[in-house]
Amino acid sequence: MSLRFIIGRAGTGKTHTCLEEIRSALEEQPIGPPLIYIVPEQATFQMEAALARSLSRKGFCRLYVMGFSRLALRILAETGGLARPALTPLGRHMLLRMLLQKHESRLRVFHRAARQPGFVVALEAALRELAQYGHDPEELGRLAAAHQGAVGLKLADLSLIWAEFRRAVAADHTNSDDYLQMAAEALPASGFIRSARVWIDGFSSFTVQEYRFLRALMQAAAEVHVALCLPPGAFAAPGSATKADRAFVQAAESAGHIKAMAEACGTPLAPPLILSRKAPRFKQAELEHVAEQFTAVPPAAYEGAVSAIRLVAAANRRAEVEAVARDIIRLCRDYDYRFREMAVIVRHLEPYDDLISAVFTDYGIPYFIDRRRPVAHHPAVELTRSALAAVANHNDTKDILRCLKTDLLPVTRDEADVLENLALRFGLTGKAWTQAEPWPGTVAPGTMSPGAVEPDQARLRVMLALAPLDCFRSGELTVARGAEAIYHFYEKVDLRARLEEWVTAAREEGRAAEAQLHQQVWEKLVDLLEQLVAVGGAYPVSPGEFRRIIETGLESLEMGLIPPTADQVLIGAVDRSRQPELRAVYLLGLNDKFFPLPGEDDPVLTDMERRLLAERGFSLPPTKPRRLWHEEYLCYIALTRASELLWVSYTQAGDDGRAAAPSPFFQRLQAIFPGAQVRVVGEEMEDYTSPRQLAADLVKRRGLGEPSAAVNFLRSLGDESINHILSSLSFTNEAGLVPGLADELSAGRRLKAAVSRLEVMAACPFRHFAQYILRLDQREVYRIEHTDVGRLVHETLHRLVRYIMKRAEQDPGYVPLPDEAMALAEQIVDKEAPRLRHEVFLSSAGHQYMVQRIKQTLNLAIKALLQHWQKSSFRPVATEFSFGTFGSRSQEVPAAGRLTLPGGLELCLEGRIDRIDVAVAGGVLYCRVIDYKGSTAAFRYSDMHYGLRLQLPVYLLTALECIKRGLLTMHMQSSPVPGVGETGRSGRLAEKNIQAVRPAGFYYFNVYEPWVEENVPLDEADLEEKLLRALRLSGLTVGDPTVIALSDSEGTGLLIPARLRRDGTPAKSQYTLSEEQLQALLQAVEKTVAAIGQSLLLGEAHIRPYRYGPGESACTYCPYHQVCFFDIRFAGNSYRYLDAYAGRPESVQEAGSGEI
């Protein structure tokens, strides 16, 4: 029975001494008393492997490399104490969640935070910390009574939960955190320890429980050797540590405490082994200088040349990691390094692990990230979570789709896709998943083609798979019943076999880490259910409470993986990983506020509360200042791991692109090595470690031109993967002509096309190709689209105007009243809304509110329309008038709807005109067309000039031709227009006293709720006038006094964008044209239509979207961007920049753009 300290700075050989003494004992006496090497749990595998490699024999039987917890289990297995099942951290988390729900009404502080994500984990850590430092609930209760305010209430909550927790555990289980205390009490009876030699290495501090265990260990074991990283001076006088030794405060206090325990229990102290300053680890003088001077105040500068330490500033984290990867390859290639002789160390892995994985995989570097991996998003875990949500939420579609996407339900991916499409398209949810009737959009099973997906059969299998979870749909259940139902669900979907298939596939493809993950997740899920039954059992819970309890367990699931190969670069956090025998170390992320980490308050007990408790003698882990000293110790450990080369880097910019400063530790290294130059690493490649990297960099820098010599060299290698990369150098994102398209589009020498199709072609030929030739369409989703609102508005206005027309036919003096028209409009909306998209307007309260908003908008639009009836002589003669082959009531329209293209092919236009109005004056019939818009569509000449908006001029041409040819006769017979429909029914205009037909204009009628901005209050009349002016027709008017007077009897410009001066002449405006100018404009439109039709027949599919200036382009609302990949950085991709003033007549340009 003796105690010996092994003391020395980093690199002086403490671990080497322990390993060598153990190795010598094994070599001298292979069989004998136990040799126990206690190291941190995460380091046991590496230490055991290092010892196994150093032995001349192939194995050993008396050596035990373990942490404190495993040693405690070994002792209890011998002496007794493991009869009752242990409660793991996973079980503790779920038990705490259960207790928080049960006692929520008694909590004074934690009742609000109890349901917050992560609170249970923080609470469990706080309770474990309190137990490790030797406290109990009764002590907390006494402290709570002695404190007033929030601190006392918080301590009372902690005491309550802890007492209930211990009571629940003591009934049937053992808390695994108590094993160390139980083992300390059982140590005197252990024969395993009685003659053992023990080495303790890798610790800088110990908890109260570990101190108690050490005390018992010193009394029972034959020898105890404690290795501490500590300067000899700090060990000799731990109470008088200087500022230079503050990084070693915890280690010095640990040494003093262990000495005091040894003296108190009568354990003899052997002379300490003080290792020499000449560190055997370091093969370079610069590295030994770091070990000696990094914590010194002030540090002594290194005077020689610096070659073993590299200080690096990287542009960002990716540049930093890529530079490290290139250097690792260089060391292996040029200096015979092994991957296992190098390590990458960071303060925290989260910002780096994904990036390192991607870069190292790309560079072909084998690596192992030393961390416990959370599996909260593993498919099996997500299946558990989403399946419980699906049954609890009564088959909510979102939850069932989450189940389907795990690939673990008994349906194929094609079946899952079809179910998702149908459910989203028709808004199917809830009872629709269990209905006996087939889903809409499906066909009868007997009529399906071979191999087609049968969605109703797939839906049935999904529901049968979820059937074991029916107990969660309603009512109370016990925790054990819920856990049993989940296990039956796993059996129903054959989860274990499916995961085994994934394990086999991952192993065959060389993804060893992924195989381990799939293999362990089944064991973890089963263990979770066992722990759930252990802590809950017959405890009654609601389905919602059960979900919260198991969700706590699922969030806590973590897995540790074994390194899949021996030769790989170790990636680890400085406070977790142990890296023995490293030749090169890469310390990344030495940025301010990243390393050292700023101290963060514990969410349960803040630093201020810890200081208050410490004043009453209540010991707890270090507060913020002492944690900062520990950060310095961790940096010291990281800087002293390498024996030959140390790389230290920081990033000049953070992930958000903002400038980042180096850490004070980096600046201290610069002071220690003033001769070391900081190397700046950018995103550009400085050297290449493989042909793939050269090829990738050539592609990245393609804007600099194609270096033909390098490309030719790479292509000469004959590597398909490299050639694939290089192919992007000559990539042009272009789509050309589609040959033979004319034959496919035309039948009988006629090409039929809607006007809107020509507009799409004019906007971007490729969009036309995708939409009309490939017929690509977005997935339909059960929601209100802009087109649904437009259809409802169009149908309401159409039926309302038809009603007014019929009333006027019956009563020529009929004047529609606003209240009557609005009431009729509301009736039409109420009747039509349920018919659209499977009652989508009635599917939710929000959608029903939207219907009310549509009614309000229509009421305002109706007021504007009635103003036209009262103040205008124009009357509607047709609504929703179809021409071409558009709709069942379509008319064959000659000339205006047909154009002869080069080659003799005839272009037949199709469309539907929302409204045609006419008025008669002096034997002339004036015609105008109106197109309803559900937005603020503005008229622009350039849109017609370039073919972006052709509907209005084409509609006007069609309406004029129809009137001249008598195709609107039936409409005009019932027209309320004075002078029309009063004689004959032959349809000839001459018989109706009509001597000529002339255009009056074409307009958009925007149906929306306009905003009125004023600096002074408005009365009702002024407000209504401004609203009506905002809703006036938008378009072109023939600048004839007669036309303007017919359109607006007052001539004020309130109804149309044209007005009369006091002398009766038209005011100049960009929206008024002479009849000759309008005819010239319409002829130009016919030429534009013919040109677009010719391009369509030629099969043009170029990716050439238009663009107006910086803000408007064809790509803004295009749904096909993921098909065309348009990017101006690609060769062959560019916008067609349009002139916003193109197509304007000269008189319009002189008139300017003034308002009417």
N, C-alpha and C positions, 0 to 999 in steps of 0.2 A: 504494500500500500504506500504509494508515493505520487507526488505531483511534480512535473517538470514543465517549465515554459520554454518554448522555442521562439526567440524574438529576433526580429530583423526587419529592415525595410523591404520593399518589394524587390524581387529579383535576387535576394541574398541566398535563396535556396531553402526556404522553410518547407515548402511542399516537397522539394527534392529530398530533403533530409528525412521527412516522414516516409516517403516512398522507398527510399534506400534502406532505412531501418526495417521496414516491413519486408522488403525483398530479401534482405540478409537473414531475417528470422525464418522466412519460408524456405530459403535455400539450405540453411543449417538444419532445420527441423521441420520437414514437411507436415508431420503430424504432431500435434501438441495442443496446448491451451489456445483458446481463441485469440486471434489478432483482429481488433475492431478498429476500423478507420471511419470516423464520423465526419462527414462533409455535408454541405447543403444538398437537399434532396435532388435538385436538378443536376448536380455534378457527379452523382454516384456512378452513372454509366461511364462517363469519361475517365474517372479515376480507376475504376475497375478494369477498363480496357487498357489503360496505361500500365497498370501493374501486371496484367496478363502478358503484355508484349515484352516486359522487362525480364520475365522469369525464364530460366533455362528449361524448366519443365513446361509441359503443355497445360497444366492446370494447378489448382490448389483446393484444399478442403478446410483449412482452418482460418481463412481470411474472410472477414465480413465487411464489405464496404456499404455503408448505409447512412441515412440521416437519423435525426433524433426520433422521429415518429416510427420509423420501421424498427429501430432498436427497441423502442418501448413495446411494440407489438410482439417482438421476439421474446422479451422478458415475460410479458403477460401470458404468452402461449405456454411458457414453461411453468410459471407460478400460479396460473389461474387468473381469471378476470375477463375472459373473452366469451363467457357463456351467453351473455345477452347480446343481441345483435347491435352493431354499431350504427350510429346515425351519422351519415356522411354530410359534407357541406351541402350537397344537393337536398338531402332530407331536412337539414336545418333550415334552409331557405324556405321550403314549402311549409314546414311547421310554423315558422315565424309569420308567414303570410296568413296561415289559418288563425293564429293567435291574434294578429292585428285585426282581422275581420271580426273575430269573436268579441274582442274587448274594445272595439272602436269607440263605443260610447263612453268608456272610462278614461280614454286618453285625453290629456289636456293640451298637449303640444303636437304630438305625432299624428293626430287623427286626420289632419289635412294632408300631410306628406305620405301617409300610409299607402295610398294608391298610386303614388308617383313611380314611374319606371326606375329601377335601380335602387329604390330606398331599402328594400329588404336586404340586398347585398351589402349596402353600407351599414345597416343595423347589425347584421350578423358579424361583420368585421369588427364593429365597435364592441359587441358583447364578447367576441373571441379575444380581443385585445384586453378587455377588462379581466377576463379569466386568466390570461397568460401572465398578467401582472399581479395575480393573487388576490383579486377582489371578489366580492359576492353581493347578491342582491340586498341582503340586510344592511351591509355597509353603505350601499347606495341609498337605501331608504333613510338611514340616519343622516346622511349628507343632505338629502332632499329636504328633510325637516329643518335643517340648520340654515338653508339658503332661502331667500325670498325671491319673488319674481320669476322670470322665465327660466333661469338656471335651475331653481328648485323644482319647477313643474317638469322640466325636461328630465331631471334626475329621477323624479317620481315615476314618469312614464317608463324610463329605462328599467327602474327597479321592478315595476309591475310586469313588464313583458319578460324580463329575465327570470323573475321568480316563477311565472307561469311556464316559461320555456323549460326551466330545470325540473319543475314538477311533472311536466308532460314527458320529458326524457327519462326521468328516474323511474317512471312506472314500469316500462318494459324494455328500455334500451340503455345504451351507453353512448355518451357523447364522445366522438372520436377525439375531440380536443382535450378531453380529460385523461387520455391514455398516458400522457407523459407524467401527470401527477400520480396516477395509479401505479405506473412503473417505478417511480421514485420510492413509493412506499413498499413495493414488492422487491426492490433490489437486494436487500439483505438476505432474502431467501433464495436468490438465484444462484445456482451452481454454474451457470454459463458465464457469469460475470466474475465469479470469485477469484479465478486465476487468470483472468484475461488481461492482455495489454491493450491499452486504448490510446489512439491518436485522434486529436480533434483539430481540424484544419479548415480554413476557408470562412471563418466567422469573424466579425468585428464587434458584435454585441450579442447579448442573450436576453431572453425574456425571464420573468420571475420563475415560471415553470421549468425552464431549461436550467436555471441556476439551482433550483431544488434537486433536479435530476442529477446535475453535476456533483452536487454535494454528496448525494447518496452514492454516485459512481466512484468518487474519490475514496469513499470509505470501504467499498466492496471490491474494486478491481485491484489487481496487482500493481499496475502502473497506469498513470494517466499523463499523457503528453499534450499540452495545449499550445498550438502554433498561432501567433498573433502578428499581424503586420503592424509593427510599432517601432519607432526609433528607440535605441537603447536608453537614451536620456529620459524619454517619456515613460519608459517601463520602470526605471530606477526610482523616479520621483513622480508618480502619476498625479499627485495633487498640485504640482508646480509646473504644469505644462506651459510652455511659451506660446506666443502667437504663431510661431512656425509649426507647432505641433497640434494646432486646433483641428486639423483634418483627422487626427488620430485620437480625438477625445473619447469616442465610444470604445475603441480598442483599449485605451489606457484605463478607463473606468472598469471595463470588463476584467482586465488583469488585476486591478486592485481588489475588486469584489471577489474574484476567485481566490486570491491570496488570503483574504480575510476569512472566507469559508474554510479554507484548508487549516488555517490556524485555529479556528473555532472548533473544528471536528477532530483536531489532532492528527491531520494527515501530514507526514513529513514532506518538506519542500526540498527537492533535489536542486542542485545548482542550475540556474537557467542556462540554456544554450544560446549565447549571444553570437549571432552569425556576423562574420567580418564584413567590413564595408566593401570589400572587393567582391562584387556580385558575380557569381558564376553564370547567371543567366545571360548577361549582356556580353555580346561579342563585339560591340561597338562602343567606343568611349562616349559618344553623344547620348546613347540610351542610358548608360550608367549615370551620366550627369543629370539627366531628367529625374531619375530616381532619387538623387541626393538633393537636388536644388528646387524641385517644383514646389515644395511646401515651405521652402526657406523664405524668410523675410529680412532683408531683401534677397532675392536669389542672385547667385554669382553667375556672371555671363560666361559662356563657353568661348574660349579664345581660338580654338582650332577651326579647321575647315569642316563644314557640315555636309555630310553625305548620307547619313543613315536616317535623317529626319527630313520629311518633306512637308512643308506648309503650303496648303493649296486653298485658293479662293475660286469657287465654281459659280458659274452664272446662275444655276438653279439646281434643284435636286437631281433632275435627270442627267444634266451634264456632269454632276458630281459622281453619280453612280456609274455612268458610262466610262468616265475617266478611271475609276477604280477597276472596272472590269477589264479595260485595256491593259492596265498595269499588272493585274493578276496574270493575264495571258502572257505578258512579256516576261514576268519572272519565271513562269513555268517553262516557257520556250527557250529563254536565253540563259537562265541561271539554275536550271534543274530543281526548281521548287516543286513540292507536291501541294495539291490543293488543301490537304488536311493540315499543312504547316502554315496556313494563312487564315485569318479571321477578319470579319467586318463587325465592328462594334459601334452601336449607337446608344443614345440615352433611352429612347423609346422606339419600339419597332413600328408602331402604327403608321407614321408618315412614310416609312421606307419599305415595308415588307412587300407590298404589291409592286412597287417600282423595281426593287431588287430582283424579285421573281421574274418580271418581264425582261429586264435587261440581261440578267445572267443566263436565262434560258436562250435568249437571242444570241448570246456570245458562246453558248455551249459550255458554260462553267457549271460543274456539279456543285450543288450547295444544299445546306440544310439550315432552315430557320428555326432556331431554338426558342420555341414559345408554345404555350398551350393554345390550341386553336378553338375558338368558339364555333359551335355548330348550330347556332340558332336559325340559320337559313339553309341548313341541309334539307334536301327534298323530303326525307322521312320526317324530320321535325316539322317542316312546313305542312306536310300532309296531316299530321296530328293536330296542329293548330287550326288549319282551315277546315278540316272535317268537323271538329267540335263547333266551330263558328257556324258552319253550314246547317247543322241540325238545330243548334240553339236559335238561329235566326230564321228558322222555318224555310229551309232550302233557298236562301238568298243566292241569286245567281253569281254575284261577285265572289262569294265564298266557295261555291262549287267549282267555278272556273279556276280558282287558286288550287283546289284539289287536283283538277285535271292537268294542270301545268306541271305537277310534280312528276308525272310519268309513272305513277305508282298505282293508279286505279286500273281496273281490268278493261281498258279501252285503248285503242291505238291512237297515235297522234292525229291521223286523218279524221278519226271519229271525234276526237276532242276538238279539232278545228271546226268541224261541221256543227257540233253542238254549240260552240262558242258563237259562231256566225249567226245561227238561228236565234239563239237566246238574245243576242244583242240587237239583231234586226227587228224582232217582233216584241221586244221587251218582256220576254218570258221569265218569270221568277215565281218563287213560292210554290203554290199548288200545281203550277204548270209542269213541274218536274215529275209529278206523280200522277198526272191525269191519264185517263185511259184512252182518250182521243189522240190521234196523231197530231203532232205539232204542225202549225201552218208552215207552208213552204216545202213540205215533204211530199213524196209520192207514195202511192200504195206499194207495199213490198213486192207484189207480183209483177209490177210494171218496171221495176228497177233493172238497169243493165247489170250484167255480171261484174262482180267486184265493186259495185257501188256501195257507198256507206249508207247503212240503215240507221238514221239518227234515233229513232224511237227504240230500237233494240239496244243501242249503246246507252241511251238514257235509262232504260230499265236496269242494265248492269250497274250503272253508277248508283242508282237508288238501292239496289240490293246490297252493294258493297257498304253503303252507309247505314244499312238496317241495324247492325249491332249497336249503334249509338243512339237508337230511338229513345233511350231512357233520359237523354239530355233535352228532349224536346219540351218537356213540361214537368212540373211537380218537383218534389223533393227526392233526393237520393243520398246514399251514403258515399263516403270517399272510396271505400272498398268496392262498392257496386260500380262506381264510375271507372275506377282503374281496371276492373274486370271487363267492362264493356269495351274499353280501348284496346285491351289485349285481344279480345275476340275480333275486333275490327282489324287488327294487324293480321290475324289468322285468315280472315275473310279475303283480304287483298293479297295474301301470301307475301307479306313484306320481307320476311327473312330470306326467302328464296330469291326474291327480286334483288335484294341487296347483295346476295352472294353472286348473282350474275354480274352485277356491277363490279364486284371485287375481282372476279375472274377476268373481265374485259380490261380493267385498269392494269392488272398485272401483265396481261399479254401485250399491252401497248406501252409497257415500261413506266407507268405512272404509279410508282410504289407508294408514295405518300398518299395519293388519292385512294389507293386500295386499302391502306390502313384506316383511313377515315371512314370508308363505307363499312369496313369490318367492325369497327368499334361502335358505330352509331347504334346498331341493333342492341349490343350489350348495354349501352348507356340508357337507351329507352326502356329496356326491361328493368334495369336497376332503378330508374326513375319511378316506374310503377310500383316496384317493391318498396321503395322508400316512402312512396305516397301512402300505400296501405299501412306501412309501419307507423307513420306519424298520425294518420287520420283514422283508418279502420272504419268503425261504425259511426263516426262523427257525421251527423246529417248536414248537408249543404244544398244550396240551390244550384241549378246548372251554371248560373253566372258566377257564383262563388267558386265552384269547382274549376271553372275555366281560368279564373284569376290565380288559383293556387297552382294548377299545372303549368300555366304560363310562366310563373315565377321559376319553376323547375326547368322549363325548356330554355329560358333565357340564361340560366346558370350552367347549362351543359358545356363542358370544355373537354378537349382531348389532347393528350400528349402523344407525340409520335416518336418512334425510334428512328435514328438516322438510317436511311435505306442502304447506304454504301459507306465504306470506310474512308475513301479518298474524296473529300468534298470540303468546300469552304464553309466554315461555320459562321452563321449570321446570328448575332444575339445582342440582347440588351445588356448593358454593363452591370446592372444589379442582379442579373439572373444567371448568365452563362459563365461557365468556367472554361478557360482556354489554356491548357497546359502545352508546353513545348511548341510555341509558335515562333516561327522565324519572322513573319511579317504581319503587322496589324494595321488595319485601316479604320481609323476613328473618324466617323462622319458626323456631320450636323453640329459642329462646335459653334453654334450661334447663340447670341444673347437670347434669353428667355426660353431656350430649348435645352441647353446644358451650360450652366446649372438651371434646373427647373425652378421656377419661382414657387415658393411654398404656397400650397392651397389649403384652405381650411377644410377640416373633416366635416362632412355634411351632418354628422350626429353630434360631435363635440368639437366646438371651434377652439382655436388656439387660446382665445381669451378665457374661455371656460376651463380649458386645461390648466392655465396658469392659476386661476382661482382655486381649482382643486388641489394643485400642487402646494399652494400656500397652507393647506390644511393637512399636508402629508400624504396626499392621495397620489401615488406614483402612476404615471402614464408615459407612453412613448414620447420622444423628443418633440418640442414645439418647433416653430418655423426657423428661428435662428440656428438651432442645432441641426435641423435638416439641411440647411445650407452648408454647414460644415461637412455634413455627410456627403453632399454633392461634390465637394472638393476631394474627399477621400475616394469617391467613385471614379472621378476623373484621374486621380493619381493611379488607381488600380489599372484603368484602361491604358494609360500612357506607359505603363511598365510591363505590359504583357509580352511585347516583342523582344526577340533576342538579336535581330539583325536590321530590321527596317520598320520605321514608324511613319505612317501617313496620317496627317491631321488636316481636316478640311472643314470649311464652312461655306455656306451659300450666300451669294450677294443679293439674292432676291428670294422672297417667300413664295408660297404657292399662289398668293393673290397678286403677285407681280410687284409688290412694294419692296423697297430697299430693306435689306436685313443686315444687322451689324454682327461682327464676330463676337464670340464669347470672351469674357474676361480671362478665361483659361487660355484661349488662343493668343490673346495679347500678352499673357505671362510667358508663353513659349517664345514669342517674338523677342521679349526682353532677355530671356535666357540664352537665345541663339540669335544675337544681332546680325550675324553673318549669313543667316539663312534667308534666301529670297523667297517671297511668297509667289508661287506660280499661279497664274490666272488661267482657268480652264473655261472656255466658252462652249457653245453648242457645236462648233465646227470640229471636225475630226483633225487631230494633229498627227496621228499615225494610225495604221490599220493592222489588225491582228489576224484578219482572214479575208479571203476574196469576197465573201458575202458582205462584210462591212464596207469594203471599197465600193461594191456595187450599190449598196444602200446609200452611201454618202454621195455617190454620183447622182443618184436619183434626187436626193434631198437638195442638191445644189444645181439642179437642172437649169435654173435661170441663168447660170454663168456660161451656159453652152455645153456641148457634148464633147468631152475630151476623148477624141477618137482613139488615141494610142492606148489609153487605159481600157476603153470599152472593147477594143479589138483583142487586147490581151485577155480580158475576162471571158469573152466569147470563145476564145481559143481553148479554154479549159474544158468546154463541153459539159458543164454542169447545168442540168435543166433548171434547178432552183435559181441559179445565178442568172441564167438567160431570161427566166420569168421576171426577175427584178429589173433587168436591163430593158425589158420590153416596154416599160413605162417611160423610158427616155424618148421613145418615138411615138408615144401614145398621143393621139389627138381625139378629143371627145367630140366626134362629128357623126352626124347621121346624114346620109345623102338621099338619093332618089330611090323610090321603090318602083322598079320596072314592072310593067304589066298592070299597073294599078287602074289605068283607064278601062281596061277590059273587065276588071272585076267590079268597078263602081257603076259602070253604065250598062244598061240593058235596052236593046232596041234603039241604040244611038241616042239615048236620053240619060242625062245625069240628074238625079233628083237630090236636092240639098236644101236644108233649112237655112234661113238667113243667118241664124245664130252660129251655124257651122262655119259659114264663110268668115264671120267675125273671129272665131277661134283660129281659123287658118291664118288670118291676117295678123293676129296677135303673136302666134308662134307656130310654125309649121309642124314642129315635133309634138306639140300639145295636141294638134289636130290628129296627127298620126296615132298617138297613144289613146286618144279618146274615141275616135270614130273608126279607125282601121283596126287597131288592136283591141278596142273596146274594153280598155282597162277601166275599172271603177273602184272607188273606195268602198270599204266594207260599210254596209248600212248599220247604223246604230239607232236604237230606239230613243230618239230625242228630237226635239223641235229644231229643224234646220231653217235657215233663212228662206229657202224655197217653199217650205210648208206655210210660213207666214204669208209669202207672196201669193200662193195658191188660194189661201183663205180670203185674202183681200181682193184678189181678182174675181173670185166667184161671187163674193158679196156685192161688189160694185156692178158686176155684170147683171146679176139678178135684180138689183135695185133699179138700174137704168132701164132694164126690160120692163119692169113693173111700171115705171113712170111713163115709158113710151106707150104701153097699152092703155093706161088711164088717159093719156093725152089724146089717143085715137078715139076713145069713147067720148071724151069731153074736151073739145078743142080749147076751151078756156081754163082747163085744169092747171093749177099752179101748185106744185108739191110743197107741203108745209114741212119745216125742219123736224118737228116732233114726230110727225108721221113717218118721215124718211128714216129717222134715227131708230124708231121702234122697229120698223121693218128690217133695217140692217142688223139689229141685235137678234131678231128672230132668225135671220139667215145665218148669222154666225153660230148661234146655238144649234142650228140644224146641221150645218156643214162641218163644224169643228170635230164632232165624233167620227166623221167618215174619213178623216185624213190620217194616214199612217197608223192604222190599227188603234185609233182612239188615243193617240199620244197626247193630245191636248187635255185629256181627262186623267192622265196617268198619275198626276201628283198635284198637290196644292199649288206648287210653284207654277206649273203649266196652266192650271186653271186661272191663276192670277194673270198670266200672260194673255189669256183670252180676254180678260177684262181690259187689259191695256190696249189690245187690238181694237176693242169696241170704242175706247176713248179716242184712239187715233182716227178710226173711221168716222166718228161723230164730227170731228174737226174737218175731215176731208169732205164729208157730206155738206157741211155748211159752205165750203168753197164751191162744190159742184152746183148747189142751188143758187149761188150767186150768178153762175153762168146761165142758169135757166131764166133768172129774173132780168139780167142785164145784157144778155147776148141773144142774137137772133139765130145762132147755130143750134141745131137740134140733132140728136143722135138718130141715125138711120140703121145702124148695125152695131152689134157688140159681139165680141169673140168671133169675128168673121174669119173663117179658115179658107185658105187658097192653096193651090197646088194639090198635093195629096195629104195634107195635114188634117187629120181628124176625119170623122165620119161625114161632116157637112161641108167638106172641102169643095172648092170650085176650080174648074180648069180655067186658068187665067192666061190668055194669050199675050204676047208682046211684053207686057210689063213683068210677067213672071217667067218668061222664057227668053233666053239669050242664046244666040248661035255662036259657038266658040270656033276658033281655028280648027280646021279638019272636018267641019260640018256637024260636030257633036252639039246637041242641044242641052243647055243648062236650064232645068226646070226648078224654080224656086218654090219653097213651101213656107208656110207661116200662118200665124193667127194674129189678126189685128184686134186689139182690145176694143177700139171704138172708132167709128167713122161718123163724123158730123157734117151736115150740109146746111147751107143757107142760100136763099134766092133773093136777088135784087136786080131789077132792070133786065129781066130775062136771062140772067147769068146765074148758074148754079156754082156756088163756091164750096169746095170740099177741103176738109182738114182731117187729120188722123191724130189720135191720142193714144199713148202707150202708158199704162199704169206702172209705176216703179215704187218699190217699198223702201227706197233710200233717196238720198238727195242727188239724183243723177243730174249733171249739168251738161248743157249742149256745148260742143266744141267743133269748129269746122275741121280741124285737123283729124278728129276721130273719123269723120266721113271720108276725108281725103285719103287716109291710110287704110280704110276698111275696117276700123275697130268697132264702129257703130254704124250699121247700115240699115237697121230695122226701120227707122222713121222714114227716110227717103224712099226705100223700097216699098213700104206700106203705102205711102202717098201715091207713088206711081201705080201700084196695083189698084188702089181705090179709084183713082181717076179712070183707069182703063176699064174697070168693072162698071162704072157708071156709064161711060160712053158706049159700052157693048151691051148694056141692059142687064148685066148680071146682078145688079142690086135692085132690080125692079120690084121684087116681092117685098123687100125691106122698105123701099120708098113708097109703095102703095099705102102702107100703114104709117107713114111718117107724119108727125105733127108739124112739119115744116110748111109754112104758108106757100102755096103755089106748087106744091109737090103732092101728087096723089089725088088731085081733084078731078082729073079727067082720065078716061080710058084706062085699060089694063094691058095694053100691048107692050109697054115698056119703052116705047120710042120717046125720046126726050122732046122731039118737036111737037108731039101731041100734048105735052104738059107745059107748053109755052116756054120751054127752055131752049134758048138759042145757042148757048155756049156753056162749057164746063171748064172751070178754072181752079187752080190750086189756091188755097188760102193760107196753108202753113202746116207744120207738123210739130207735135209737142210731147214732152214728158209731163205726166201728172204725178208728182211725188207725194206719196201717202206716208207721212211721218209726223212726229210731234216736233215742231220747230221751237227753237229757243229765241226768246226776245230779250235783248240786253238794253237797258235804258238806265240813265243816271237819275231820272226823276220818276215819281209814281205816275202810272197811267190809269185813266178811267176805263171802264169796260168797253166803250166804243173805240177808243184809240187802240186798246190792246187787241180787240177783234180785228181791226183794220190791219194792224201789223202782222197778225197771224195769217190773215187771208192773203196779204201781199207776199208773205213767205211761201204760201202754198199756190201761188199763181203758176200757170203753165210755163214750162221751160222749153224753148225751142225757137224755130224761125217763123216769122210772119211776113206775108207779102205786104210791102209797104205801100198799100193802096188805101186812101181814106175810106172807101166803101168797106173794104175787108176789116179794117180796124174798127169802124163804127159797128159793123155786124157782130164783131167779136166782143166789143165792149161799148155799150151805148153811151157811156160817159166819157170814153176815150182817155181815162186817167192812168192806164197801165196797171190797174189793180188786178185784172184777170189774165192778161197776156203781157209778154215783155215788149209791148209797143204802145205808143200813145199818140194823141193828136195835139198839135199846138192850138193856140187860141184862134189862129186863122184857118183851122181845119186841115192843115197839111200835116203829114206824118213827121214826127221828130226823128232825127237821125239816131241810129242805134246799130250796134253790131248784130242785133237779132232781127233786123228788118231788111228785106231785099226787095228789089223790083221783081215783077213776074218774070222778066227776061233773065235776070240773074238766077232766080230760083230754077228756071228751066235749064239753064246752063249747068247749075249745080247738080240737078237730077241726071243730066246726060253724063256728067263726070262720074257720078255714082255708078251708072250702068257700065261705064268702061272699067271702073274699079272692080265691080262684081265679075265682069268677064275675065279680068286679069287674075283675080283670085281663083276663079273656076279653072282657068288654064293651069295655074300652078298646082291645083289639087289633082287634076288629071295627069299631070306629069309625074305625080308621085313624090312631090317635094316633101321631105321630112327633116329638113335642116333644123338644128337647135339654134334658132335665131330669134329670141324674144325681143320685143320692142322695149324702149325705155324713153320716158319723158324726164329729162333732167335727173336730179339725184333721188327723187322721192317716189316715182311711179314707174312700174314696169310690169310686164306680163307675168313675171315670176312671183309677184306679191301674194296672190291667192291661188297659185297653180298647185294642184294636188299631185303633179307628176314629177316633182323635183328629184325624188328618190329613184326615178327611172332614168331621167336624162343626165343627172349629175352635172348640170350646167355650173361652170366655174370659170370666171374670166381669167384665172391663172392657167387654164388648159389652153393649149394651142388649138385654134379653130373655134374657140368659144368667145363670142363678143356680142354685145347688144346692138340692135338697130336703133340708133338714136334718132328720134323723131323731132321735127320742128313743130312747136306748139302753135305757130302762126300759119302753117301751111294750109292751103285750100281756101283762104279768105279772099273774097272779091275785093277789088280796090276800094270801092266805096265803103266797105266795112272797115278796112284798115284806116281810112280817113276818119270814120266815125269814132274810132277808138273803142274802148271797152267800158264806157260809162254806163251807170245804172239807169234803168227806166223808172 
